Amino acid sequence: MRAAAKVATSEQARQKAVQDAFEESQALDRASNAVIDLVQAGRLDEAERAARELLVRYPEVPDGHERLGMVYEARGDHPQAADCYRKVVEFIRAHPGDFDPQYEQFLLSKLDPPATS
């Protein structure tokens, strides 16, 4: 194979990898947002199944744990929600440059919500 052909093939492979990564990112966003929609619609059993699917399909991102926490929070199960949010905080701390510090603070505020009167 000539050098120019190798470069073209290499560039095509790189472009395909970038496109595949973009499409996977879009699929993650759609799946994660679908859980939010289900929670807001009060369809918590479906939301839980979808959140658990996120955990299986995308273990390398914290979305599944955060969305599962949202489900538990919507059910009023604050200890379970807090456990999920703690896992997200651990993930953030393991990848400090990848997340906005305000995101961690937001989650930490959910661990010990203020008492209601």
The first five atom37 places (N, CA, C, CB, O) and aatype in JSON, in Angstrom:
{
  "aatype": [12, 1, 0, 0, 0, 11, 19, 0, 16, 15, 6, 5, 0, 1, 5, 11, 0, 19, 5, 3, 0, 13, 6, 6, 15, 5, 0, 10, 3, 1, 0, 15, 2, 0, 19, 9, 3, 10, 19, 5, 0, 7, 1, 10, 3, 6, 0, 6, 1, 0, 0, 1, 6, 10, 10, 19, 1, 18, 14, 6, 19, 14, 3, 7, 8, 6, 1, 10, 7, 12, 19, 18, 6, 0, 1, 7, 3, 8, 14, 5, 0, 0, 3, 4, 18, 1, 11, 19, 19, 6, 13, 9, 1, 0, 8, 14, 7, 3, 13, 3, 14, 5, 18, 6, 5, 13, 10, 10, 15, 11, 10, 3, 14, 14, 0, 16, 15],
  "atom_mask": [
    [1, 1, 1, 1, 1],
    [1, 1, 1, 1, 1],
    [1, 1, 1, 1, 1],
    [1, 1, 1, 1, 1],
    [1, 1, 1, 1, 1],
    [1, 1, 1, 1, 1],
    [1, 1, 1, 1, 1],
    [1, 1, 1, 1, 1],
    [1, 1, 1, 1, 1],
    [1, 1, 1, 1, 1],
    [1, 1, 1, 1, 1],
    [1, 1, 1, 1, 1],
    [1, 1, 1, 1, 1],
    [1, 1, 1, 1, 1],
    [1, 1, 1, 1, 1],
    [1, 1, 1, 1, 1],
    [1, 1, 1, 1, 1],
    [1, 1, 1, 1, 1],
    [1, 1, 1, 1, 1],
    [1, 1, 1, 1, 1],
    [1, 1, 1, 1, 1],
    [1, 1, 1, 1, 1],
    [1, 1, 1, 1, 1],
    [1, 1, 1, 1, 1],
    [1, 1, 1, 1, 1],
    [1, 1, 1, 1, 1],
    [1, 1, 1, 1, 1],
    [1, 1, 1, 1, 1],
    [1, 1, 1, 1, 1],
    [1, 1, 1, 1, 1],
    [1, 1, 1, 1, 1],
    [1, 1, 1, 1, 1],
    [1, 1, 1, 1, 1],
    [1, 1, 1, 1, 1],
    [1, 1, 1, 1, 1],
    [1, 1, 1, 1, 1],
    [1, 1, 1, 1, 1],
    [1, 1, 1, 1, 1],
    [1, 1, 1, 1, 1],
    [1, 1, 1, 1, 1],
    [1, 1, 1, 1, 1],
    [1, 1, 1, 0, 1],
    [1, 1, 1, 1, 1],
    [1, 1, 1, 1, 1],
    [1, 1, 1, 1, 1],
    [1, 1, 1, 1, 1],
    [1, 1, 1, 1, 1],
    [1, 1, 1, 1, 1],
    [1, 1, 1, 1, 1],
    [1, 1, 1, 1, 1],
    [1, 1, 1, 1, 1],
    [1, 1, 1, 1, 1],
    [1, 1, 1, 1, 1],
    [1, 1, 1, 1, 1],
    [1, 1, 1, 1, 1],
    [1, 1, 1, 1, 1],
    [1, 1, 1, 1, 1],
    [1, 1, 1, 1, 1],
    [1, 1, 1, 1, 1],
    [1, 1, 1, 1, 1],
    [1, 1, 1, 1, 1],
    [1, 1, 1, 1, 1],
    [1, 1, 1, 1, 1],
    [1, 1, 1, 0, 1],
    [1, 1, 1, 1, 1],
    [1, 1, 1, 1, 1],
    [1, 1, 1, 1, 1],
    [1, 1, 1, 1, 1],
    [1, 1, 1, 0, 1],
    [1, 1, 1, 1, 1],
    [1, 1, 1, 1, 1],
    [1, 1, 1, 1, 1],
    [1, 1, 1, 1, 1],
    [1, 1, 1, 1, 1],
    [1, 1, 1, 1, 1],
    [1, 1, 1, 0, 1],
    [1, 1, 1, 1, 1],
    [1, 1, 1, 1, 1],
    [1, 1, 1, 1, 1],
    [1, 1, 1, 1, 1],
    [1, 1, 1, 1, 1],
    [1, 1, 1, 1, 1],
    [1, 1, 1, 1, 1],
    [1, 1, 1, 1, 1],
    [1, 1, 1, 1, 1],
    [1, 1, 1, 1, 1],
    [1, 1, 1, 1, 1],
    [1, 1, 1, 1, 1],
    [1, 1, 1, 1, 1],
    [1, 1, 1, 1, 1],
    [1, 1, 1, 1, 1],
    [1, 1, 1, 1, 1],
    [1, 1, 1, 1, 1],
    [1, 1, 1, 1, 1],
    [1, 1, 1, 1, 1],
    [1, 1, 1, 1, 1],
    [1, 1, 1, 0, 1],
    [1, 1, 1, 1, 1],
    [1, 1, 1, 1, 1],
    [1, 1, 1, 1, 1],
    [1, 1, 1, 1, 1],
    [1, 1, 1, 1, 1],
    [1, 1, 1, 1, 1],
    [1, 1, 1, 1, 1],
    [1, 1, 1, 1, 1],
    [1, 1, 1, 1, 1],
    [1, 1, 1, 1, 1],
    [1, 1, 1, 1, 1],
    [1, 1, 1, 1, 1],
    [1, 1, 1, 1, 1],
    [1, 1, 1, 1, 1],
    [1, 1, 1, 1, 1],
    [1, 1, 1, 1, 1],
    [1, 1, 1, 1, 1],
    [1, 1, 1, 1, 1],
    [1, 1, 1, 1, 1],
    [1, 1, 1, 1, 1]
  ],
  "atom_positions": [
    [[0.85, -1.17, 0.0], [0.0, 0.0, 0.0], [0.89, 1.23, 0.0], [-0.96, 0.0, 1.22], [1.89, 1.29, 0.72]],
    [[0.53, 2.18, -0.79], [1.34, 3.39, -0.87], [1.11, 4.26, 0.36], [1.01, 4.18, -2.15], [0.09, 4.14, 1.03]],
    [[2.05, 5.13, 0.64], [2.0, 5.98, 1.83], [0.76, 6.86, 1.84], [3.24, 6.85, 1.91], [0.12, 7.01, 2.88]],
    [[0.41, 7.44, 0.69], [-0.77, 8.32, 0.62], [-2.05, 7.53, 0.93], [-0.88, 8.98, -0.78], [-2.94, 8.04, 1.6]],
    [[-2.12, 6.31, 0.46], [-3.3, 5.48, 0.72], [-3.37, 5.11, 2.2], [-3.26, 4.2, -0.15], [-4.46, 5.08, 2.78]],
    [[-2.21, 4.83, 2.81], [-2.19, 4.52, 4.24], [-2.65, 5.71, 5.07], [-0.78, 4.09, 4.67], [-3.4, 5.55, 6.03]],
    [[-2.21, 6.9, 4.69], [-2.62, 8.11, 5.41], [-4.11, 8.32, 5.27], [-1.85, 9.34, 4.9], [-4.79, 8.66, 6.25]],
    [[-4.64, 8.14, 4.07], [-6.08, 8.31, 3.84], [-6.88, 7.3, 4.66], [-6.41, 8.16, 2.33], [-7.89, 7.65, 5.27]],
    [[-6.43, 6.06, 4.67], [-7.12, 5.03, 5.45], [-7.05, 5.34, 6.93], [-6.51, 3.64, 5.17], [-8.03, 5.17, 7.65]],
    [[-5.91, 5.8, 7.39], [-5.74, 6.16, 8.8], [-6.66, 7.33, 9.16], [-4.27, 6.51, 9.1], [-7.27, 7.33, 10.23]],
    [[-6.75, 8.3, 8.29], [-7.61, 9.46, 8.54], [-9.08, 9.03, 8.55], [-7.38, 10.54, 7.47], [-9.86, 9.53, 9.36]],
    [[-9.46, 8.14, 7.66], [-10.84, 7.64, 7.64], [-11.16, 6.89, 8.94], [-11.07, 6.71, 6.42], [-12.24, 7.04, 9.5]],
    [[-10.22, 6.11, 9.41], [-10.42, 5.37, 10.65], [-10.56, 6.33, 11.83], [-9.24, 4.38, 10.9], [-11.39, 6.13, 12.72]],
    [[-9.74, 7.37, 11.83], [-9.82, 8.37, 12.89], [-11.17, 9.09, 12.85], [-8.67, 9.39, 12.77], [-11.8, 9.28, 13.89]],
    [[-11.61, 9.47, 11.68], [-12.89, 10.15, 11.53], [-14.05, 9.24, 11.97], [-13.1, 10.6, 10.08], [-15.0, 9.71, 12.61]],
    [[-13.96, 7.97, 11.64], [-15.0, 7.03, 12.05], [-15.02, 6.89, 13.57], [-14.79, 5.66, 11.38], [-16.09, 6.84, 14.17]],
    [[-13.86, 6.82, 14.18], [-13.78, 6.71, 15.63], [-14.38, 7.95, 16.3], [-12.32, 6.52, 16.08], [-15.09, 7.83, 17.3]],
    [[-14.1, 9.11, 15.76], [-14.67, 10.35, 16.29], [-16.19, 10.34, 16.14], [-14.06, 11.58, 15.59], [-16.91, 10.69, 17.07]],
    [[-16.68, 9.93, 14.97], [-18.11, 9.86, 14.72], [-18.78, 8.85, 15.66], [-18.39, 9.49, 13.26], [-19.84, 9.13, 16.21]],
    [[-18.16, 7.7, 15.84], [-18.72, 6.68, 16.74], [-18.79, 7.2, 18.18], [-17.86, 5.39, 16.68], [-19.78, 6.98, 18.87]],
    [[-17.74, 7.89, 18.62], [-17.72, 8.44, 19.98], [-18.81, 9.49, 20.14], [-16.34, 9.04, 20.3], [-19.47, 9.55, 21.17]],
    [[-18.99, 10.31, 19.12], [-20.04, 11.32, 19.16], [-21.42, 10.68, 19.25], [-19.96, 12.23, 17.93], [-22.25, 11.09, 20.06]],
    [[-21.65, 9.67, 18.44], [-22.94, 8.98, 18.45], [-23.2, 8.3, 19.79], [-23.01, 7.96, 17.33], [-24.33, 8.31, 20.28]],
    [[-22.18, 7.71, 20.38], [-22.33, 7.08, 21.69], [-22.63, 8.13, 22.76], [-21.05, 6.28, 22.06], [-23.44, 7.89, 23.66]],
    [[-21.99, 9.27, 22.66], [-22.25, 10.36, 23.59], [-23.69, 10.85, 23.47], [-21.28, 11.52, 23.35], [-24.34, 11.13, 24.48]],
    [[-24.18, 10.93, 22.25], [-25.56, 11.35, 22.03], [-26.54, 10.3, 22.59], [-25.82, 11.56, 20.52], [-27.56, 10.66, 23.17]],
    [[-26.22, 9.04, 22.42], [-27.07, 7.97, 22.96], [-27.11, 8.04, 24.48], [-26.56, 6.58, 22.49], [-28.17, 7.85, 25.08]],
    [[-25.97, 8.29, 25.11], [-25.91, 8.44, 26.56], [-26.79, 9.62, 26.99], [-24.45, 8.65, 27.04], [-27.57, 9.5, 27.94]],
    [[-26.65, 10.75, 26.31], [-27.47, 11.92, 26.67], [-28.95, 11.62, 26.56], [-27.11, 13.11, 25.77], [-29.72, 11.98, 27.45]],
    [[-29.35, 10.97, 25.49], [-30.78, 10.64, 25.31], [-31.27, 9.7, 26.42], [-31.01, 9.99, 23.94], [-32.35, 9.9, 26.98]],
    [[-30.47, 8.69, 26.73], [-30.86, 7.72, 27.76], [-30.92, 8.38, 29.13], [-29.88, 6.54, 27.78], [-31.84, 8.12, 29.91]],
    [[-29.96, 9.22, 29.43], [-29.92, 9.9, 30.72], [-31.1, 10.87, 30.85], [-28.59, 10.65, 30.89], [-31.76, 10.93, 31.89]],
    [[-31.36, 11.63, 29.79], [-32.48, 12.58, 29.81], [-33.82, 11.86, 29.87], [-32.42, 13.48, 28.58], [-34.78, 12.38, 30.43]],
    [[-33.9, 10.68, 29.29], [-35.14, 9.91, 29.34], [-35.5, 9.55, 30.78], [-35.02, 8.63, 28.49], [-36.68, 9.55, 31.15]],
    [[-34.49, 9.26, 31.59], [-34.76, 8.95, 33.0], [-35.34, 10.18, 33.69], [-33.45, 8.48, 33.73], [-36.31, 10.07, 34.45]],
    [[-34.77, 11.33, 33.43], [-35.29, 12.57, 34.02], [-36.75, 12.76, 33.64], [-34.45, 13.78, 33.57], [-37.59, 13.08, 34.48]],
    [[-37.04, 12.57, 32.36], [-38.41, 12.72, 31.88], [-39.36, 11.76, 32.58], [-38.48, 12.5, 30.36], [-40.48, 12.13, 32.96]],
    [[-38.92, 10.52, 32.76], [-39.75, 9.52, 33.43], [-39.98, 9.89, 34.89], [-39.11, 8.14, 33.33], [-41.09, 9.72, 35.41]],
    [[-38.95, 10.38, 35.56], [-39.11, 10.8, 36.96], [-40.11, 11.95, 37.03], [-37.74, 11.23, 37.57], [-41.01, 11.95, 37.87]],
    [[-39.94, 12.92, 36.16], [-40.84, 14.08, 36.17], [-42.28, 13.68, 35.85], [-40.37, 15.14, 35.17], [-43.22, 14.32, 36.31]],
    [[-42.45, 12.63, 35.08], [-43.79, 12.13, 34.74], [-44.35, 11.22, 35.83], [-43.76, 11.39, 33.42], [-45.5, 10.77, 35.74]],
    [[-43.55, 10.95, 36.86], [-44.01, 10.09, 37.94], [-43.98, 8.61, 37.6], [0.0, 0.0, 0.0], [-44.57, 7.8, 38.31]],
    [[-43.31, 8.26, 36.53], [-43.22, 6.86, 36.1], [-41.93, 6.26, 36.69], [-43.24, 6.74, 34.53], [-40.98, 5.96, 35.97]],
    [[-41.95, 6.1, 37.99], [-40.72, 5.79, 38.73], [-40.2, 4.38, 38.5], [-40.95, 6.0, 40.18], [-38.99, 4.17, 38.51]],
    [[-41.07, 3.41, 38.31], [-40.59, 2.06, 38.04], [-39.85, 2.02, 36.7], [-41.78, 1.05, 38.03], [-38.79, 1.4, 36.58]],
    [[-40.41, 2.67, 35.71], [-39.74, 2.75, 34.4], [-38.43, 3.53, 34.52], [-40.66, 3.39, 33.35], [-37.42, 3.16, 33.92]],
    [[-38.47, 4.61, 35.29], [-37.27, 5.42, 35.48], [-36.17, 4.6, 36.15], [-37.6, 6.67, 36.32], [-34.99, 4.7, 35.79]],
    [[-36.56, 3.79, 37.14], [-35.56, 2.96, 37.82], [-34.94, 1.95, 36.85], [-36.2, 2.22, 39.01], [-33.72, 1.77, 36.83]],
    [[-35.77, 1.31, 36.05], [-35.23, 0.35, 35.06], [-34.28, 1.06, 34.09], [-36.39, -0.33, 34.28], [-33.22, 0.53, 33.76]],
    [[-34.67, 2.24, 33.64], [-33.82, 2.98, 32.7], [-32.51, 3.42, 33.36], [-34.58, 4.21, 32.15], [-31.46, 3.39, 32.73]],
    [[-32.58, 3.82, 34.62], [-31.37, 4.22, 35.34], [-30.43, 3.03, 35.53], [-31.73, 4.84, 36.72], [-29.21, 3.15, 35.38]],
    [[-31.01, 1.89, 35.84], [-30.18, 0.69, 36.0], [-29.56, 0.27, 34.67], [-31.03, -0.47, 36.57], [-28.44, -0.24, 34.63]],
    [[-30.28, 0.49, 33.59], [-29.72, 0.22, 32.26], [-28.54, 1.15, 31.97], [-30.82, 0.38, 31.16], [-27.55, 0.74, 31.36]],
    [[-28.64, 2.4, 32.4], [-27.51, 3.32, 32.27], [-26.28, 2.78, 33.0], [-27.87, 4.72, 32.81], [-25.16, 2.85, 32.49]],
    [[-26.5, 2.23, 34.19], [-25.38, 1.67, 34.96], [-24.7, 0.54, 34.21], [-25.87, 1.17, 36.32], [-23.48, 0.39, 34.28]],
    [[-25.48, -0.26, 33.51], [-24.93, -1.39, 32.77], [-24.24, -0.92, 31.49], [-26.05, -2.42, 32.44], [-23.12, -1.32, 31.19]],
    [[-24.92, -0.06, 30.74], [-24.41, 0.37, 29.44], [-23.25, 1.36, 29.53], [-25.51, 0.97, 28.63], [-22.37, 1.37, 28.68]],
    [[-23.27, 2.19, 30.59], [-22.27, 3.26, 30.7], [-21.65, 3.29, 32.09], [-22.92, 4.62, 30.38], [-21.8, 4.28, 32.82]],
    [[-20.95, 2.23, 32.48], [-20.37, 2.2, 33.83], [-19.24, 3.21, 34.03], [-19.86, 0.81, 34.14], [-18.83, 3.48, 35.15]],
    [[-18.75, 3.76, 32.93], [-17.62, 4.68, 33.01], [-18.03, 6.13, 33.25], [-16.82, 4.6, 31.75], [-17.18, 7.01, 33.32]],
    [[-19.33, 6.37, 33.39], [-19.83, 7.72, 33.69], [-20.79, 7.63, 34.88], [-20.55, 8.34, 32.44], [-21.36, 6.57, 35.15]],
    [[-20.97, 8.74, 35.6], [-21.8, 8.7, 36.81], [-23.3, 8.86, 36.59], [-21.35, 9.75, 37.74], [-24.06, 8.84, 37.55]],
    [[-23.74, 9.01, 35.36], [-25.15, 9.29, 35.09], [-26.1, 8.27, 35.71], [-25.37, 9.34, 33.61], [-27.11, 8.65, 36.3]],
    [[-25.79, 7.0, 35.59], [-26.68, 5.97, 36.11], [-26.9, 6.11, 37.61], [0.0, 0.0, 0.0], [-28.03, 5.99, 38.08]],
    [[-25.84, 6.36, 38.35], [-25.97, 6.52, 39.8], [-26.76, 7.79, 40.14], [-24.58, 6.57, 40.46], [-27.61, 7.78, 41.03]],
    [[-26.48, 8.86, 39.42], [-27.21, 10.1, 39.71], [-28.7, 9.94, 39.37], [-26.61, 11.27, 38.92], [-29.55, 10.38, 40.14]],
    [[-29.0, 9.33, 38.25], [-30.4, 9.16, 37.86], [-31.12, 8.21, 38.81], [-30.49, 8.64, 36.42], [-32.29, 8.42, 39.14]],
    [[-30.43, 7.16, 39.25], [-31.03, 6.26, 40.22], [-31.29, 7.0, 41.54], [-30.12, 5.03, 40.46], [-32.31, 6.78, 42.2]],
    [[-30.37, 7.88, 41.91], [-30.58, 8.72, 43.09], [-31.82, 9.59, 42.94], [0.0, 0.0, 0.0], [-32.56, 9.79, 43.89]],
    [[-32.02, 10.11, 41.74], [-33.22, 10.92, 41.49], [-34.49, 10.1, 41.68], [-33.18, 11.51, 40.06], [-35.49, 10.59, 42.22]],
    [[-34.45, 8.86, 41.24], [-35.62, 7.98, 41.41], [-35.9, 7.77, 42.89], [-35.39, 6.61, 40.7], [-37.03, 7.93, 43.35]],
    [[-34.86, 7.41, 43.64], [-35.05, 7.19, 45.07], [-35.53, 8.48, 45.77], [-33.74, 6.7, 45.71], [-36.38, 8.44, 46.65]],
    [[-34.97, 9.59, 45.36], [-35.37, 10.86, 45.95], [-36.86, 11.14, 45.67], [-34.5, 12.02, 45.41], [-37.59, 11.57, 46.55]],
    [[-37.29, 10.88, 44.45], [-38.69, 11.08, 44.09], [-39.61, 10.16, 44.89], [-38.9, 10.85, 42.59], [-40.76, 10.5, 45.15]],
    [[-39.11, 9.02, 45.27], [-39.89, 8.07, 46.09], [-39.85, 8.43, 47.57], [-39.36, 6.64, 45.89], [-40.56, 7.84, 48.39]],
    [[-39.01, 9.4, 47.92], [-38.87, 9.77, 49.32], [-37.9, 8.9, 50.08], [0.0, 0.0, 0.0], [-37.83, 8.98, 51.31]],
    [[-37.15, 8.08, 49.38], [-36.17, 7.19, 50.01], [-34.81, 7.9, 50.02], [-36.08, 5.82, 49.24], [-33.92, 7.61, 49.23]],
    [[-34.69, 8.85, 50.95], [-33.5, 9.69, 50.98], [-32.2, 8.95, 51.33], [-33.7, 10.79, 51.96], [-31.15, 9.29, 50.79]],
    [[-32.24, 7.93, 52.21], [-30.99, 7.19, 52.44], [-30.47, 6.5, 51.18], [-31.2, 6.15, 53.54], [-29.27, 6.53, 50.91]],
    [[-31.35, 5.89, 50.41], [-30.92, 5.23, 49.16], [-30.44, 6.27, 48.15], [-32.08, 4.39, 48.56], [-29.44, 6.05, 47.46]],
    [[-31.16, 7.39, 48.06], [-30.75, 8.47, 47.15], [-29.35, 8.95, 47.53], [-31.76, 9.64, 47.19], [-28.5, 9.15, 46.66]],
    [[-29.13, 9.15, 48.83], [-27.82, 9.63, 49.3], [-26.72, 8.64, 48.94], [-27.86, 9.86, 50.81], [-25.62, 9.05, 48.58]],
    [[-26.99, 7.34, 49.05], [-25.99, 6.34, 48.67], [-25.61, 6.5, 47.2], [-26.53, 4.91, 48.94], [-24.44, 6.42, 46.84]],
    [[-26.61, 6.71, 46.36], [-26.33, 6.9, 44.93], [-25.52, 8.16, 44.7], [-27.64, 6.96, 44.13], [-24.55, 8.15, 43.94]],
    [[-25.9, 9.24, 45.35], [-25.19, 10.51, 45.17], [-23.76, 10.41, 45.7], [-25.93, 11.65, 45.88], [-22.85, 11.04, 45.15]],
    [[-23.54, 9.63, 46.77], [-22.18, 9.43, 47.28], [-21.3, 8.75, 46.22], [-22.2, 8.58, 48.57], [-20.13, 9.09, 46.06]],
    [[-21.89, 7.81, 45.49], [-21.13, 7.14, 44.43], [-20.74, 8.12, 43.34], [-21.95, 5.98, 43.83], [-19.65, 8.02, 42.77]],
    [[-21.62, 9.06, 43.05], [-21.29, 10.07, 42.05], [-20.17, 10.97, 42.57], [-22.54, 10.91, 41.69], [-19.24, 11.3, 41.83]],
    [[-20.25, 11.37, 43.83], [-19.21, 12.21, 44.42], [-17.87, 11.48, 44.39], [-19.57, 12.61, 45.88], [-16.84, 12.08, 44.09]],
    [[-17.87, 10.19, 44.7], [-16.63, 9.4, 44.63], [-16.08, 9.41, 43.21], [-16.88, 7.94, 45.1], [-14.87, 9.55, 43.0]],
    [[-16.97, 9.25, 42.24], [-16.55, 9.26, 40.84], [-15.94, 10.62, 40.49], [-17.74, 8.94, 39.91], [-14.9, 10.69, 39.84]],
    [[-16.59, 11.69, 40.9], [-16.09, 13.04, 40.62], [-14.71, 13.22, 41.23], [-17.06, 14.12, 41.17], [-13.81, 13.76, 40.59]],
    [[-14.55, 12.77, 42.45], [-13.25, 12.93, 43.14], [-12.16, 12.08, 42.49], [-13.38, 12.55, 44.62], [-10.98, 12.43, 42.56]],
    [[-12.54, 10.99, 41.88], [-11.57, 10.15, 41.17], [-11.18, 10.75, 39.82], [-12.13, 8.74, 40.97], [-10.16, 10.37, 39.24]],
    [[-11.99, 11.7, 39.32], [-11.75, 12.35, 38.02], [-11.89, 13.86, 38.21], [-12.74, 11.82, 36.92], [-12.78, 14.47, 37.6]],
    [[-11.04, 14.48, 39.03], [-11.26, 15.87, 39.44], [-11.27, 16.89, 38.3], [-10.21, 16.25, 40.41], [-11.96, 17.91, 38.42]],
    [[-10.56, 16.66, 37.25], [-10.52, 17.64, 36.17], [-11.68, 17.55, 35.2], [0.0, 0.0, 0.0], [-11.81, 18.38, 34.31]],
    [[-12.51, 16.55, 35.37], [-13.58, 16.3, 34.4], [-14.92, 16.93, 34.77], [-13.77, 14.84, 34.23], [-15.85, 16.92, 33.97]],
    [[-15.04, 17.48, 35.98], [-16.32, 17.95, 36.46], [-16.21, 19.33, 37.08], [-16.91, 16.97, 37.45], [-15.18, 19.68, 37.66]],
    [[-17.26, 20.09, 36.97], [-17.37, 21.4, 37.61], [-17.46, 21.19, 39.11], [-18.61, 22.19, 37.07], [-18.25, 20.36, 39.57]],
    [[-16.68, 21.92, 39.9], [-16.74, 21.76, 41.36], [-18.15, 22.03, 41.93], [-15.74, 22.71, 42.02], [-18.51, 21.49, 42.97]],
    [[-18.93, 22.85, 41.26], [-20.29, 23.13, 41.73], [-21.17, 21.88, 41.64], [-20.92, 24.27, 40.91], [-22.11, 21.72, 42.43]],
    [[-20.88, 21.01, 40.71], [-21.62, 19.75, 40.58], [-21.44, 18.92, 41.85], [-21.16, 18.95, 39.33], [-22.41, 18.38, 42.4]],
    [[-20.2, 18.82, 42.3], [-19.94, 18.07, 43.54], [-20.65, 18.72, 44.72], [-18.43, 17.98, 43.82], [-21.25, 18.03, 45.54]],
    [[-20.6, 20.04, 44.82], [-21.26, 20.75, 45.92], [-22.77, 20.52, 45.89], [-20.95, 22.24, 45.85], [-23.4, 20.35, 46.93]],
    [[-23.35, 20.53, 44.7], [-24.78, 20.27, 44.54], [-25.13, 18.89, 45.09], [-25.2, 20.38, 43.06], [-26.1, 18.74, 45.83]],
    [[-24.35, 17.89, 44.74], [-24.61, 16.53, 45.2], [-24.4, 16.4, 46.7], [-23.71, 15.53, 44.45], [-25.16, 15.73, 47.39]],
    [[-23.36, 17.05, 47.2], [-23.11, 17.0, 48.65], [-24.28, 17.61, 49.42], [-21.8, 17.75, 49.0], [-24.6, 17.15, 50.51]],
    [[-24.9, 18.63, 48.87], [-26.05, 19.25, 49.54], [-27.23, 18.29, 49.61], [-26.46, 20.54, 48.82], [-28.1, 18.43, 50.48]],
    [[-27.28, 17.32, 48.73], [-28.36, 16.34, 48.71], [-28.13, 15.21, 49.72], [-28.53, 15.76, 47.32], [-29.06, 14.48, 50.05]],
    [[-26.9, 15.06, 50.19], [-26.61, 13.98, 51.13], [-27.26, 14.21, 52.48], [-25.11, 13.84, 51.31], [-27.76, 13.27, 53.1]],
    [[-27.26, 15.42, 52.92], [-27.86, 15.77, 54.21], [-28.82, 16.94, 53.98], [-26.76, 16.14, 55.27], [-28.53, 18.08, 54.36]],
    [[-29.95, 16.65, 53.37], [-30.88, 17.76, 53.1], [-31.36, 18.38, 54.41], [-32.08, 17.27, 52.27], [-31.48, 17.7, 55.43]],
    [[-31.65, 19.68, 54.36], [-32.12, 20.34, 55.59], [-33.43, 19.74, 56.07], [-32.29, 21.85, 55.35], [-34.26, 19.32, 55.27]],
    [[-33.59, 19.68, 57.36], [-34.82, 19.15, 57.95], [-35.98, 20.06, 57.62], [-34.68, 18.98, 59.48], [-35.84, 21.29, 57.6]],
    [[-37.12, 19.46, 57.36], [-38.32, 20.25, 57.08], [-39.16, 20.33, 58.34], [-39.14, 19.65, 55.91], [-39.21, 19.39, 59.13]],
    [[-39.82, 21.44, 58.51], [-40.64, 21.63, 59.73], [-42.03, 21.09, 59.52], [-40.71, 23.11, 60.12], [-42.86, 21.16, 60.42]]
  ]
}
